[in-house]
Amino acid sequence: MRLYSQPKGGLIVKIDLKTKFIMSRIPLLLFLLLMGCSIQNSDENQLTETERWEQHASNTEIIRDNFGVPHIYGKTDADAVFGLLYAQCEDDFNRVERNYIWAIGRLAEVEGESSLYSDLRAKLYMTQKEAEDNFNKSPKWLQKLCVAFADGINYYLSKNPDVKPKLITHFEPWMPMYFSEGSIGGDIESVSTRRIRDFYDKSSITKMAMVNDGLIRLKDNEPRGSNGFAIAGKLTESGNAMLLINPHTSFFFRGEVHVVSEEGLNAYGAVTWGQFFVYQGFNEKTGWMHTSTGTDIIDEFEETIEKNGKGTFYKYGDELRPIDSMNVLLKYKTDNGIEEKSFMAYRTHHGPVTHANNNKWVSTALMWSPIKALEQSFTRTKNSNFEAFNKMMDIRTNSSNNTVYADADGN
């Protein structure tokens, strides 16, 4: 097994008369160092996709233990993410792909017309253009992880031409914006596709079609249930805190992994197929477990609608605000091939319009902040103490979960 040493925290310079000459040259050395970093970053930005693959591959090693669990070692966090997604594809590419077919709103292209409203639901909350914009607005470190996510899957597909994707033949770095926390579907699955259908599609033919909620869960009849227990060190015989993690999934819903980088990542646990962070697990200092929450984090707003010659408006206080509208074109599979259906979707400043209550349109607001959610999900895996973990939790975008925590300090 290849072992990587942790990088040192900094450079300690002892100043005395003999080092004055050396110290006088430090500004020049720092300038050259910064120039070197700038050139390196520039070179990374200019790499082709294939060159990025090869660079990641040369910096990454995957070792499977006797149980088949992949231990991924990367030079950087991005290298580790690249290897993590490659290993996930080796284990179950079908689930990796399906999770993104569902998340980005293209399920009907595989499952047919009954999944149109799952796809429309995804587009109501974020279009592809908005996902791309979110990627471009993300901090550089997160962009690198998203690019490495796509590179790991695409590299796998290039090396395994016998694997035939059902739909997505090339993965993109904006896709994780749709799938930013590891719970089974997240808050968006609480939004009824039946009510979306009833509001946006008045045609009698489609109304006869069965509505498929487009759940990320697979109908495999496996028992489900989650439990997390944390016991403080002051209550245990050993003095060490104890954490029990019993994932809320079917047996094969998540993969088991160990992922390490020279940038401080060293996490072991469960990943939801297609995501680049350990969702439930532990590192050398902290452990975390999630159970599904029933807390009220979804708000519905009844909108009073007025239509006139200038358009469609909704009341907000004493003012009339124009309804945002956008055309959403969706594809779906039929016996005769792929067909298309167009919807005029609506949003207010509260959120997308998802249904109606009598003569009121209803906007449904979720805790929808994909950039912060991804930041929280990944930084969680690198925290080393309670203070850092608590600061991470204060980002407050892990909305569909309760969190159970324990650490090496006995908390």
ABEGO torsion letter per residue (X at the ends): XBBBBBBBABBBBBBBAAAAAAAAAAAAAAAAAAAAAAAAAAAAAABBAAAAAAAAAAABBBBBBAAGBBBBBBABAAAAAAAAAAAAAAABAAAAAAAAAAAAGAAAAAAEAAAAAAAAAAAAABBAAAAAAAAAABBAAAAAAAAAAAAAAAAAAAABAABBBAABABBBAAAAAABABABBGEAAAABBAAAAAAAABABAAAAABBBBAGBABBBAGBBBEBBBBBBBAAABAAGBBBBBBBBBBBAAABBBBBBBBAAGBBBBEBBBBGBABBABEBBAABBBBBBBBABBABBBBBBBBBBBAAEBBBBBEABBBBBBBBBBBBBBBBAAEBBBBBBBBBBBAAEBBABBBEABBBBBBBBBBAAAAAAAAAAAAABABAAAAAAAAAAGABAABBBBBBBAAGX
